[in-house]
Amino acid sequence: MPEFVFVPPATPSVAIAGSEQRFPVRRIYCVGRNYSDHVREMGSDPKEPPVFFTKPADAIVASGTAVPYPPRTENFHYEVELVVAIGGSGRNISAARALDRVFGYAVGNDLTRRDLQGAAKKKGAPWDTGKAFDASAPIGAIRPASLGHVERGPIWLKVNGETKQQADLSEMIWSVPDIIAELSTLFELRAGDLIYTGTPAGVGPLKPGDRLECGIDGLETLTNTIVATVTK
Ligand code: MN
């Protein structure tokens, strides 16, 4: 063991449904523009292929945990998404073999500072300030793929009990195998990687006090409340 100058941060990890063991997070990849209706509501062209971006591994937030309203935004948005947890490694993985690398599935929320993302898009600048901020990646418990893969079925999000997003996973432009195949041509995938697979239409703003419920049939519902940021 090297002698570190300070105690290294703990490995971020996610609960696994029905297990005491946890899933250690290595990287978080995200797919943007993966549902046509959402691409249109963002003013983009659904004929353009989806895009990838990333978040830091320590941006994850567990279900049942409060999410601080982030600084430097006046348009903080929710985005419910299917999350794929990777359990094997590989480069140039074929779509036909892609599901072999899946450890499991969870419900996630790709929280977004939409005003900062919009400003970055206009300038052709990176999306990091809009997407990769602290506590920007809530995720529920992972259901192991040994219980079945998740390819279709309802995906929905409620704010204070009111339905805001409702779609079907089969509407994804890139399916889970397509995403793994494409992403693994750009990066070597490793066990511990999470992939947020994109959000359907209906995204909108949050405010302190809001209660979020995010669901996909068969997976643990992800619940979080938004709390006002403590300024020091
Ligand atoms: Mn998203």
Boltz pocket constraint, residues with backbone or C-beta under 6 A from the ligand:
constraints:
  - pocket:
      binder: B
      contacts: [[A, 30], [A, 31], [A, 32], [A, 79], [A, 81], [A, 110], [A, 196], [A, 198], [A, 199]]
      max_distance: 6.0
